[in-house]
Structure formats: structure tokens, C-alpha cells
Amino acid sequence: MLRVKELREEKGLNMRQTAISLGIPYTTYISYEKGEREPNSEMLISLADFFNCSIDYLLGRSEERIDEEVLGKALSVDNDLLAKHGNLYEAQKAQAERDAGLSIEELFCQTVSRPEIEHITKYRTLDGYGKRAVDEILKIEYERCSTHAEAEPTIKIKHSIYKASAGFGFDLEDRDEWDEIEIPDTPEANEADFAVTIYGNSMEPIYHDSDIVLVKIQDRVNIGETGIFIVNGQGFIKQYGGDRLISVNSDYEDIVFSEGDFIKCAGKVIGTVKAS
């Protein structure tokens, strides 16, 4: 059973004050105290930090109010902020807001924790071999974590097996004419219906050979806009010119429409896939 009521009363707060401090609806907090609703894992952490206790103590599973995890958090928070706010939850928020504007040197001076000081002290006692070993492990782990943290989110999108500009015909409903590729998750990628790879350089310098363009399905584009067009069974990426398809590269002639030509707009080009 959650001990939130007794912990709240111990702090001299009413339910509304507690809900406001935690940034949650008043009715949600009431449901916690009444046992009508179970907080999720993220909320359990916030409650434990707010009441300066372990999660097990909060849940009534332990009589030990402070454990190593709580002590570790307390050591990583500025003592002045902890004393000012009285709980880990608000002290951590205040420290995060403060640290956002600090330089690395200022941040180190104000936020270095006791365990980090112990690591530095131990490092200084090592000989040259030991320091090189620690440095190498630190480098490897830093690169691993940095690469993981900086990895861009991706989405999958339908991709034509045919290339635009070299000449092809494809049916937007034919599933055999498509494969699927993974691309960076961007607003343009989410708006696009499919992607096409360009063959040739008739649209340089805007689009280049082997570029992958994002296309939104529509049966017409405005004059001057770039689209994917099928002319007599051949596919092209061109600018629409009203009575012709325009090649940006002056080395290539425009495709002028003639009577009896079959012309279809497969979609508007709305962007390119950026290399990840």
C-alpha cells in the first residue's frame, strides 16, 4: 500500500499542494492516496524523490526509508539546492535548470559528486600503465554511449525498384514494384508516400544521380514544381512547365508534350533523403 498520505502529512502539505508540486492533476493524486489508481514506474520515482525515500519504502515493502539509490541521488544534487527545496524531486529540477546555462568548467565545480571525486582520487594513485588502461576503457565506453545517444530515429518507407529519369513505368498499386527502405525520421519523410532513386544528372544541380527523393502522391503539380511523371510508359523526375517537362541541367532538352502522348503525374517531390 502506498505510504503517500503519511509522507505528505509528515511534510505538512495538503493534497492540492502536493499535486501542484509534482505537476500532476489534483484528481490523479487523490486517486493515488485512495488506492484507486496505481502510479506508473516514472511516477513512482517522482514520488519517491519528492518524499526523499526509497520506492520500496513508498510501496510499504520495506521499513528502510533511505537506501543506496536515494543516497546516490542525494550526493549528486547540490547540497544548497537540496536544503532549499527539501526534496530530491524539486532539487533535481532546479539543478537541471541551473546547469543548462553553465560552461563545462562551471558545471564541474558545482555538480561534481562524491563518487566522482573518489574516482578521480583513485585515478591519481595509478601508475602510467593503469592510467592508460583506464583511459582506453573510458574512450571505448564514451564512444559507445555517444554513438547510441546520437543515433537518429528512422522510419520505413515504400521505395520504387525503378529509377526516375532513366525511363520506367510503374503502377502505384502494384506491390511487386516496391521494396522498403529505412530513412531518417523527418517531417518530409512522414509526409511522403514513397521514395524513388534518381538515375542520371538531368536535374543537377538540384538533384543528383543516386539521390533518393521523397514523393507525395498527387495527380498534378503547379508550374515550376518538381514531380515524378510517366510519359508514354517512361518515368522522369522533372519540373512541370505546363506544356513540357523541364530539365534543370541545360545539357538536356525538355520533354515537350505532343498530341497523343500519355502523361501522368505520379506525385510531387517534397524532399530528399539525407544521408545518416
N, C-alpha and C positions, 0 to 999 in steps of 0.2 A: 504493500500500500504506500502511495506517495506521502512523504512527510512534508509536503509543501505548506500546509496550513500552519503546523507548529513552527516551521522555519520562518514563515512570513511573519507570524505573530512575534517571534523572537526578535525580528528586525524592527518591529513597531510599525509595520506597514499595513494598509488595508488592501483589499483585493484589487481595487482600481489602480492604486499607485503601483502595485507590483506589475500589473498588466502593461501599464504605460512604460515602466522601466524596461520591461522585456520586449516591448514593441509588438505585442500581440493583442488581439481583440479581448475586451473585458469578458465577454461570454465564453471565450475559449479558455481563459484562465480559470473561471468559475468551474467549468466542466472538469478541469484537472483536479481541483480541490474536492469536488463532489464524487470523483471517481467515475464520471460518466464518459470520460474520454481519456485515452492513453496518449501521452506525448510521444512523437517520433524520436529517433535517436539524436537528431540535431537539436531538438528542443530539450531533451534530457541533459545534453551537455550544457546548454544555455542556463537551464535551471540550476544545475549543479554549480556552475561558475558563479551564478548570481547569489546563491546561498553559501558559497565557499565550502562545499562539501563534495564527497565522492558520489558518483552515481549510485553505487551500491547502498550508501547511507540514505540517499534520497529515496530509493525504492524500498527501504526498510529491510534490505538483505544483509546489512552489516551494522554493527554498533560503532565501527571505527569511522569517525566523521572525516578525518583527513588521511588520505593515502599518498603514495609516492607521486601519483599523477597530479594530484592537486598541489603538492609541494613543488613539483617541477614547474607547473604553471605560475605559481606564486613567485618563484625565483626568477622567472623570465620577464616579469612585469615590474616596471619602475615602482620602487617602494613608496615614493611620494604619491604617485597616482593611485596605488592600492589603498594607501591611508586616506586619501581624499575621497575616493568613491566607495570604499568599504566592501567591495566585492570584485571578484575576478572578471566578471562579465563586463561591467562598465569600465573597469580599469583597462582591460584589453582593448576595448573600442576606443577609449581616449588615447591610448598609446599608439594605436594604428593610425589615428588621425594626426597625431603629433609627428610620428615618424615619417609620414608621407612627404613631408617637406624638408627632411634633413639630408645632409650630404652623408656619404659613407663614413667619413671621419666622425661627424657629429652623432650619427646613428650608433656607431661602435661605442663611443664614450658613454652614451646614455642608456644603451639597451643590452650591453654585454651581460650575460647571465653567469651565475656562479659555476655551473658545469662547464661553460665555455672557458672561464678563467682557469679552471682545473686542467682542461685540455691544453691550454697554452703553457701552463706551468710544467706539465709533463713533457710537452714537446721540447721545451728548452733544456731538459735534462738529457735528451737523446744525443748520441754521437752522430757523426756525419752519415753513417750508413742508415741508422734509424730514421733520421730526418728525411733522407732521400726516399726511403721506403714509404713513409707516411705521406710525403709529397706526391708520390706516384699514385698511391691509392686514392688520395684526395682528388687528384686530377681526373682519374678514371671515373670516379663516382660523380664528380661535378659535371663532367661531360654527359654522363648517362642521364642524370636528373635534368640537366638543362635541355637536352635533346627531347626528352619526354615532355617537359613542361612547355616547350616551344612548338611542339607538333601541331600543325594546323588541322582543324576539323575538316572532314571531307564528306562528300555525298556521292552517290552513284547516279549516273545519267545515261540515257539511251544514246548510242553512238552509231551513226551510219557506217556500214562496212565499205561504202563507196566514198570516193573523194570528190569534193567540189572543184570545178574549174577544168578538170581533165575530160569530163564528159561522162555522164552516167544517168540512169533513170532509176528511181526508186519509189516504192509505194509506202506511204507513211503508215499504212495498216499492216504491212507485211512483216511479221515478226522475224522471218528468216533473213531480212536485210539489215539486221541490227545486232550489235553486241552491246556490252555495258562497260563503262569506264568509271574510274573513281577520280574525282576532281576536287579542288579546294572548295569549301562551303562559302560561297559569296552570294550577295543579293542577286546578281545576274544569273548565277548558276541555279538558284532556286526558282527564278522566273522562267528559265529556259525549258523547252520541251524536249530538245535533243541537241546533240553536238555533231559537227562534221569536221573532218580534217581537210585542209586545203592542199591542192596539188598545183604547183606552178607559181609564177610570180606576176600574174596579170593585175593583181590588186596591190602591188607594192607601191609606196612604202607603208601603206596602212596595214595590210595583211601579207604574211609571208608564207612561202612554201612550208608545209608541215604544221602550220599553226592549226590549232583546234578552235573553232568558233562555236559560240553558243547561239542557238536559234529558237525563237518563239514562233510557234505555228500561227500563221495568218495568211489569208489568201491574197493580200495586197499590201504594198508599202507605198509611202509617199515618194514623190520625185526627189532624188538626191539621197534617199536612204539605201542602205545595203541589204540585200536579201539573197536567199537561195532560190534559184529559178531553174525550172525544167523547160527546155526549149527543144521540141521535137525529140524527146527522149534523152537529151543530154543535160547534165546538171552543171550549173555555174554559180559562183559567188560573184555578184556584180552590183553596181549601183543602178538603181532604176532611173531611166531617163525619159519615161513616157512612151516614146516610140522605139526605144532601144535599151539595151543593157550596156552600161558604160564600164570600160576597163580603166582603172586609175592609172596604171602604167601606160604611158604614151607609146610604148613599143608594140602594144596590142590594139587591134581595131575593135571598135564597138560592135555589138551584135545588133544589127538593125532588123526590126521585125518586118516580115513580108506576109502578104496575103496567103492564108492557108497554113501559117505556122501554128503549131500547138504550143501555147505558152502558159505555164503555171507557176505561180508563186508558192513555194513550199513554206516560207517563213521569213521573218525579219532577223537579221544578225544583230544581237544585242550585246555582244562582248566576246572576249577570248578567254581561253583557259590559261591562267597564269601558272608558270612553272613553279612547283613547290620546292 
